[in-house]
Amino acid sequence: MIEEKMGKPVVVDFFCGAGGLSYGLQSAGLKIAVGVDIDASCQYALEANTGAKFVCADVSQVKSKDVQSWFGGASVRVMAGCAPCQPFSTYSQGRKTKDERWNLLEEFQRLALEVLPEIITVENVVGLAKQAVWEKFVTALRRENYYVSWRVVDCEKFGVPQTRKRLVLVASRIGDIALPDPQSFEVISVKDAIAGLPKIDAGSRNSEDIMHSAASLSDLNLMRIKHSKPGGTWRDWPEDLRADCHRKDSGKTYPSVYGRMDWSKPAPTMTTQCYGFGNGRFGHPEQDRAISLREAAIIQSFPTTYKFIPEGGSISFVHLGRLIGNAVPPKLGEAIGGCILDHLNGKTNVGQTSLPFI
């Protein structure tokens, strides 16, 4: 078995954020050496939950010798990366100028081709696959004798309790590699995920877990959520509670804002504003409030014990919402890690490259 002969794979995780991918890879059995991110506020979560070293750096300033030193003498080196996805998101398609973050994948590619790690994995939004930068990235890997497999995956099929589609790539210089079969994972509903958490009101927090905090609601929005049905829309409200923008023809195409989640289904995609009732279908199925930060993290498949802020730290919904919403779901990371270990142990089904499944 390759893994036994070469030792546990060692990971350097670029754009690590709060550590979702690192935590998932570690849960699968990989060793996380370093997480790299330009946002210094990610340090606590990454180090507290994975034990890895956090390096605050702009990827464009990172040198290949730095990456080599972080890997140490590892026989199996894994470079992981999830570049900020906003430039490739459907929410950004109207932009006419090139976002400076478009070059982050190119910088990751630069380091990968200089270091030539045995394994590479990338996770990002689906829209990236339609961009020329993605084709160039995949082509460059293949020119360096990487076997490449990439697909659009539905995270709910990998044990993540939300409908979140992502682009995932795994590549290996050791041999053919393929992503895992999602049929082996159980679909988890909102009820399965968060029904057991203590009840709290809007604007309050649980005394045992500061992350189980819910944003406050205005009197108007409190009335609105009281009239909201699980899985319903603002069309369920009395006419006098509807927003002016929804009365216009242009606003009638956005029924999911100000919505409650449905207990029986996976949650919608968690965004950086998932703590706000008016920002999407982020209303709690029963309680008259938006989901708490802890509930959002659980829906992202973080464990209930995951630490985002140090003991005695204060809650910032904007900051923590960004960390949670931008994270790679750990359960998806764990599936990717399992795929890498299966590959090293010769269990990968070959011949499944560049084929999307949703």
C-alpha positions in Angstrom: 0.0 0.0 0.0 1.5 3.3 -1.1 0.3 5.2 1.9 1.9 2.8 4.4 5.2 2.9 2.5 5.3 6.7 2.0 3.8 7.8 5.3 0.8 10.0 6.1 0.2 12.7 3.4 1.1 16.2 4.5 -1.0 19.2 3.4 -0.4 22.8 2.8 -3.8 24.5 2.5 -3.8 27.8 0.6 -6.7 30.3 1.1 -7.4 28.2 4.2 -10.0 30.6 5.8 -11.5 29.3 9.0 -10.1 25.8 8.3 -13.0 24.0 6.8 -11.1 22.1 4.2 -8.1 21.5 6.5 -10.4 20.1 9.2 -12.1 17.8 6.7 -8.8 16.5 5.3 -7.5 16.0 8.8 -10.6 14.1 9.8 -10.0 11.8 6.8 -6.5 11.0 8.0 -4.2 13.6 6.4 -1.7 15.8 8.3 -2.2 19.5 8.0 1.2 21.3 8.2 0.4 24.9 7.3 -2.7 27.0 6.4 -2.1 30.1 4.3 -4.4 33.1 4.1 -4.1 36.8 3.7 -6.8 37.4 6.4 -5.0 37.3 9.8 -8.4 36.8 11.6 -8.4 33.2 10.3 -5.5 32.2 12.5 -7.3 31.3 15.6 -9.8 29.0 14.0 -7.2 27.2 11.8 -4.7 26.6 14.6 -7.2 25.9 17.4 -9.1 23.2 15.5 -6.3 21.5 13.4 -3.1 22.2 15.3 -1.5 23.4 12.0 0.6 26.5 11.7 -1.1 29.6 10.2 0.9 31.7 7.8 -0.6 35.2 7.0 0.6 35.9 3.5 -0.5 37.1 0.1 -0.1 34.0 -2.2 1.5 36.2 -4.9 4.3 36.8 -2.4 4.8 33.2 -1.4 7.9 31.5 -2.9 8.2 27.9 -3.8 11.1 27.5 -1.3 8.7 28.5 1.4 6.2 25.8 0.4 9.0 23.2 0.2 10.0 24.1 3.8 6.5 23.8 5.0 6.2 20.3 3.6 9.4 19.3 5.4 10.6 15.8 4.3 7.1 14.5 3.5 7.0 11.8 0.9 3.4 12.6 -0.2 2.8 16.3 -0.4 -0.7 17.7 -0.9 -1.3 21.2 -2.1 -4.9 22.3 -1.5 -6.5 25.6 -2.4 -9.9 27.3 -2.6 -9.2 30.8 -4.0 -11.8 33.5 -3.1 -14.7 32.6 -5.3 -16.5 36.0 -5.7 -15.0 36.7 -9.2 -16.4 33.4 -10.5 -19.7 33.5 -8.6 -23.1 33.9 -10.3 -23.5 37.0 -8.1 -20.6 38.7 -9.9 -21.4 37.9 -13.5 -22.4 41.4 -14.3 -19.0 42.8 -13.7 -17.4 44.3 -16.7 -13.9 44.8 -15.3 -11.5 42.0 -14.3 -11.5 41.4 -10.5 -7.9 41.3 -9.2 -8.8 38.1 -7.4 -8.9 36.3 -10.8 -5.2 35.9 -10.7 -5.2 33.9 -7.4 -5.7 30.6 -9.2 -2.8 31.6 -11.5 -0.6 32.2 -8.4 -1.6 28.9 -7.0 -0.8 27.3 -10.4 2.6 29.0 -10.3 3.5 27.5 -7.0 2.1 24.1 -7.9 4.2 23.8 -11.0 7.3 24.9 -9.2 6.9 22.6 -6.2 5.2 19.7 -8.2 3.5 18.1 -5.1 2.3 14.5 -5.5 -1.3 15.5 -5.0 -3.2 18.7 -5.8 -6.8 19.5 -4.9 -8.9 22.6 -5.6 -12.4 23.6 -4.6 -14.4 26.5 -6.0 -17.7 27.8 -7.3 -19.2 26.1 -10.4 -18.8 29.2 -12.6 -15.0 28.9 -12.5 -15.2 25.8 -14.8 -16.5 28.1 -17.6 -13.5 30.4 -17.5 -10.4 30.3 -19.6 -8.2 30.4 -16.4 -9.6 27.0 -15.4 -8.9 25.4 -18.8 -5.4 26.8 -18.6 -4.9 25.4 -15.1 -6.1 21.9 -15.9 -4.0 21.9 -19.1 -0.9 23.0 -17.3 -1.3 20.2 -14.7 -1.6 17.6 -17.4 1.5 18.9 -19.2 3.4 18.2 -16.0 2.1 14.5 -16.0 -0.7 14.9 -13.5 -3.7 12.7 -13.8 -6.6 15.1 -13.3 -10.2 14.5 -12.3 -12.6 17.4 -11.8 -16.4 17.5 -11.4 -19.3 19.6 -10.2 -20.5 18.0 -7.0 -23.7 18.5 -4.9 -22.5 18.9 -1.3 -25.7 17.5 0.1 -24.7 14.1 -1.4 -21.5 14.2 0.7 -23.1 14.6 4.1 -23.5 18.4 4.1 -27.0 19.5 5.1 -27.4 22.2 2.4 -27.9 22.5 -1.4 -24.5 23.7 -2.3 -22.9 22.9 -5.7 -19.1 23.2 -6.0 -16.4 22.5 -8.4 -13.8 20.0 -7.1 -10.5 18.9 -8.6 -8.1 16.2 -7.6 -4.8 15.6 -9.4 -2.0 13.1 -8.9 1.5 12.5 -10.3 1.4 9.0 -8.9 -1.4 7.6 -11.0 -5.0 7.9 -12.1 -7.3 9.4 -9.5 -11.1 9.9 -9.2 -13.5 11.7 -6.9 -15.6 9.5 -4.5 -19.0 8.1 -5.3 -21.6 10.3 -3.6 -24.1 7.5 -3.4 -22.5 6.2 -0.2 -23.4 9.4 1.8 -26.8 10.0 3.6 -28.7 13.2 2.8 -29.1 15.2 6.0 -32.1 17.5 6.6 -32.2 20.8 8.5 -34.0 18.9 11.3 -31.3 16.3 11.4 -28.7 19.0 11.7 -30.0 21.6 14.1 -33.2 20.5 15.8 -31.4 19.5 19.0 -29.9 22.9 19.7 -31.4 25.0 22.6 -34.1 27.4 21.8 -33.1 31.1 21.7 -34.9 34.3 20.7 -33.9 36.9 18.1 -31.1 39.1 19.4 -30.1 36.6 22.2 -27.5 33.9 22.7 -27.2 30.6 24.5 -25.3 30.9 27.8 -23.3 27.7 27.1 -22.2 28.5 23.5 -21.6 32.1 22.4 -21.7 31.0 18.8 -25.3 30.0 19.3 -26.2 33.7 18.9 -29.0 35.0 16.7 -29.2 38.5 15.1 -31.8 40.9 16.3 -35.0 41.6 14.3 -36.8 44.9 13.8 -40.4 45.0 14.9 -41.4 44.8 11.2 -39.3 41.8 10.4 -40.5 40.1 13.6 -44.0 40.5 12.3 -42.9 39.2 8.9 -41.2 36.0 10.2 -44.3 35.3 12.4 -46.3 35.1 9.2 -43.6 33.1 7.3 -44.2 29.4 6.6 -41.4 26.8 6.4 -40.4 26.5 2.8 -42.7 29.4 1.9 -42.1 32.9 0.6 -42.9 36.5 1.4 -46.0 36.0 -0.7 -47.5 34.3 2.4 -47.5 37.6 4.3 -50.4 40.0 4.5 -50.1 42.7 1.8 -49.2 45.5 4.4 -46.0 43.5 5.5 -44.5 43.2 2.0 -41.5 45.3 1.1 -42.0 48.0 -1.6 -39.5 46.4 -3.9 -41.5 43.1 -3.9 -44.6 44.9 -5.0 -42.8 45.8 -8.3 -42.5 43.4 -11.2 -38.7 43.3 -10.8 -39.0 42.1 -7.2 -41.4 39.3 -7.8 -38.6 37.0 -9.1 -36.9 36.9 -5.6 -39.3 34.7 -3.6 -36.6 33.1 -1.4 -35.6 36.2 0.6 -37.2 36.5 4.0 -37.9 32.8 4.0 -38.0 30.1 6.6 -36.1 26.8 6.1 -38.0 23.6 5.8 -37.3 21.0 8.5 -37.6 18.1 6.1 -35.1 19.3 3.4 -31.4 20.4 3.3 -30.8 24.1 3.9 -30.1 26.5 1.1 -26.5 27.5 0.4 -24.9 29.2 3.3 -23.6 32.7 2.3 -21.6 35.2 4.2 -24.9 36.9 5.3 -26.6 33.7 6.4 -27.3 35.1 9.8 -29.8 37.6 8.4 -33.5 36.8 7.9 -33.8 39.2 5.0 -30.7 37.9 3.1 -32.2 34.6 1.9 -34.1 31.6 3.2 -32.3 31.8 6.5 -35.2 32.0 8.9 -35.4 29.2 11.5 -38.1 26.6 10.6 -40.0 27.2 13.9 -38.4 29.9 16.1 -39.1 33.5 15.2 -35.5 34.4 14.2 -32.8 33.9 11.7 -30.5 30.9 12.2 -27.7 31.4 14.7 -24.0 31.5 13.8 -23.6 28.0 15.3 -26.5 26.7 13.3 -25.0 28.2 10.2 -21.7 26.5 11.0 -23.4 23.1 11.6 -25.2 23.4 8.3 -21.8 24.0 6.7 -21.0 20.6 8.4 -18.6 22.0 11.1 -18.9 20.1 14.4 -20.7 21.7 17.3 -17.4 22.0 19.1 -15.6 23.9 16.3 -13.9 27.0 17.7 -14.2 30.2 15.7 -13.3 32.8 18.4 -11.0 32.5 21.5 -12.4 32.2 25.0 -13.8 35.5 26.1 -14.0 36.8 22.5 -16.8 38.9 21.2 -19.4 38.2 18.5 -19.3 40.0 15.2 -22.0 38.7 12.9 -20.4 40.3 9.9 -16.9 38.8 10.6 -18.1 35.3 11.7 -20.7 35.2 8.9 -17.9 35.7 6.4 -15.7 33.0 7.9 -18.6 30.5 8.0 -20.1 31.4 4.6 -16.8 31.3 2.7 -15.6 28.1 4.3 -15.2 24.8 2.4 -17.7 22.4 4.2 -15.6 20.0 6.3 -17.6 17.0 5.2 -16.7 17.7 1.6 -13.1 18.1 2.6 -13.3 14.8 4.4 -14.6 13.1 1.3 -11.8 14.6 -0.7 -9.3 13.4 1.9 -10.8 9.9 1.7 -10.5 10.0 -2.1 -6.8 10.8 -1.7 -6.1 8.0 0.7 -8.1 5.5 -1.4 -6.0 6.6 -4.3 -2.7 6.1 -2.4 -4.0 2.7 -1.3 -4.9 1.6 -4.8 -8.6 1.7 -4.3 -9.5 4.5 -6.8 -11.7 3.7 -9.7 -9.9 4.9 -12.7 -11.2 6.3 -16.0 -13.5 9.0 -14.4 -11.9 12.3 -15.5 -13.5 15.6 -16.2 -17.0 14.3 -16.0 -19.6 16.4 -14.2 -22.2 14.9 -11.9 -24.8 16.9 -10.0 
